[in-house]
């Protein structure tokens, strides 16, 4: 299966409009489901949610945080990473900077900023946090709270190759255009799993990353 999901038409993307909408629609209230083991967070995708229910019966669903770093360029972009090929979890996949929330982190926001510094060297001096997106459950046992942030151009990255092979930017206009939101499928434990994918040039953006981008589109532009 390989087709776009068209709940509404393409949107015109401007940096000022995107940031204004984000500030109006996002905040910093931490959802109880981030830490409550009795609540299984949803992704909005029935297939992923069903798999997470199965995983949650086998292991704890771990809290994590990621940074959706929107770079304030004339044509705004989102900063993404390609995870190192040797990692145990999600090796080689496209991801947002981020990871598990540690005890040292004062908040999910602090965890996202710390992970972005550790993985790609993005200094928090360039980052203006805007607010949390919806909590997102993944089929691999994570409950992820994304922080949407405005990033000032001029930063220099320093890739930590023990965690990340590469970092790159994708135009916000591409990622927020529902024409580019495809649904792909594969088998998981005898069931057909459906998931979002947003192929861009040679990059295959899919799974939780594409799912959170879809949530961002719906939260900022569809309501």
VEXBADREN-192148 format. One record per residue (C-alpha): residue in one letter; x, y, z. Coordinates in pm, whole numbers, padded with zeros to 5 digits, always signed. Example, Ala and Ser with C-alpha at 12.3 -4.5 7.8 and 13.67 -1.06 7.14 Angstrom:
2
A+01230-00450+00780S+01367-00106+00714
***
This chain:
223
X+00000+00000+00000X+00145+00332-00103X-00089+00626-00120X-00128+00976+00024X-00366+01052+00309X-00571+01356+00210X-00778+01478+00504X-00742+01830+00368X-00558+02007+00090X-00200+02134+00078X-00119+02430+00299X+00089+02738+00229X+00391+02727+00460X+00546+03045+00593X+00780+03063+00890X+00597+03346+01067X+00259+03180+01023X+00388+02841+01139X+00546+02981+01454X+00239+03195+01533X+00008+02895+01496X+00242+02679+01706X+00256+02931+01991X-00124+02959+01989X-00185+02583+01990X+00096+02437+02200X+00198+02468+02564X+00421+02312+02828X+00172+02106+03029X+00318+01757+03067X+00053+01490+03002X+00008+01239+03289X+00043+00950+03042X+00412+01032+02993X+00494+00869+03327X+00183+00673+03427X+00242+00304+03344X-00131+00239+03361X-00199+00465+03062X-00103+00341+02718X-00046+00647+02496X-00200+00652+02151X-00036+00739+01820X-00355+00809+01629X-00282+00512+01402X-00492+00203+01488X-00226-00043+01373X+00050+00115+01580X-00181+00146+01880X-00269-00223+01860X+00097-00322+01852X+00175-00096+02148X-00097-00271+02349X+00080-00601+02280X+00423-00460+02368X+00290-00298+02689X+00187-00641+02817X+00546-00762+02778X+00757-00468+02897X+00731-00115+03042X+00656+00162+02792X+00950+00396+02849X+00925+00779+02859X+01126+00964+02595X+01157+01314+02452X+01250+01446+02108X+01314+01790+01961X+01121+01897+01652X+01370+02167+01557X+01221+02404+01299X+01500+02615+01154X+01389+02974+01083X+01530+03005+00732X+01368+03198+00442X+01230+02854+00354X+01193+02692+00699X+01323+02340+00752X+01310+02064+01012X+01636+01915+01142X+01647+01535+01131X+01911+01273+01203X+02003+00935+01065X+02074+00699+01352X+02397+00503+01353X+02381+00164+01184X+02528-00022+01486X+02262+00081+01742X+02039-00180+01901X+01719+00025+01857X+01608+00173+01523X+01952+00140+01362X+01993+00351+01049X+01648+00506+01074X+01555+00872+01030X+01471+01034+01364X+01439+01359+01554X+01719+01437+01798X+01613+01284+02127X+01603+00980+02350X+01505+00841+02689X+01427+01086+02970X+01692+01047+03239X+01667+01112+03612X+01898+01413+03569X+01653+01585+03333X+01443+01857+03494X+01168+01815+03234X+01094+01652+02898X+01206+01979+02738X+01539+01956+02920X+01580+01598+02801X+01512+01696+02439X+01762+01984+02454X+02025+01766+02623X+01986+01489+02366X+02010+01738+02076X+02335+01870+02219X+02475+01522+02278X+02374+01376+01942X+02440+01656+01695X+02594+01940+01899X+02295+02173+01859X+02355+02444+02119X+02047+02538+02317X+02154+02902+02276X+02004+02880+01926X+01683+02707+02037X+01359+02881+02138X+01116+02617+02270X+00753+02674+02171X+00564+02388+02334X+00492+02018+02352X+00317+01831+02076X+00082+01543+02163X+00227+01243+02345X+00307+00970+02090X+00321+00598+02159X+00542+00380+01943X+00507+00013+01859X+00854-00049+02004X+00765+00049+02358X+00826+00422+02394X+00598+00706+02500X+00750+01011+02330X+00678+01376+02411X+00802+01599+02126X+00904+01959+02187X+00846+02194+01894X+01112+02466+01884X+01223+02757+01669X+01592+02735+01584X+01791+03041+01487X+02020+02990+01185X+02395+03016+01234X+02445+02709+01453X+02722+02460+01385X+02666+02090+01437X+02910+01835+01580X+02786+01484+01503X+02830+01221+01773X+02894+00921+01549X+02839+00675+01829X+02471+00769+01806X+02415+00947+01474X+02559+00894+01126X+02426+01216+00976X+02208+01523+01031X+02018+01701+00758X+01730+01942+00698X+01404+01884+00508X+01181+02173+00394X+00887+02229+00625X+00671+02283+00316X+00741+01925+00205X+00671+01770+00544X+00352+01972+00605X+00204+01891+00263X-00043+01600+00300X+00023+01502-00062X+00357+01372+00067X+00201+01174+00354X+00191+00814+00239X+00077+00499+00415X+00297+00192+00379X+00260-00151+00533X+00454-00459+00644X+00394-00764+00860X+00448-00755+01236X+00386-01067+01447X+00154-01210+01188X-00045-00886+01147X-00026-00631+00869X+00105-00307+01012X+00027+00027+00848X+00245+00331+00911X+00314+00677+00771X+00604+00739+00534X+00733+01062+00375X+01013+00964+00134X+01233+01265+00056X+01508+01229-00209X+01722+00937-00087X+01586+00962+00269X+01310+00726+00383X+01124+00904+00664X+00879+00659+00817X+00733+00507+01131X+00724+00714+01448X+00908+01009+01292X+00663+01034+01004X+00376+00972+01245X+00477+01263+01468X+00516+01486+01162X+00162+01392+01063X+00043+01482+01415X+00225+01816+01382X+00049+01885+01052X-00293+01799+01195X-00237+02001+01514X-00106+02314+01341X-00299+02318+01013X-00599+02084+01021X-00795+02207+01320
***
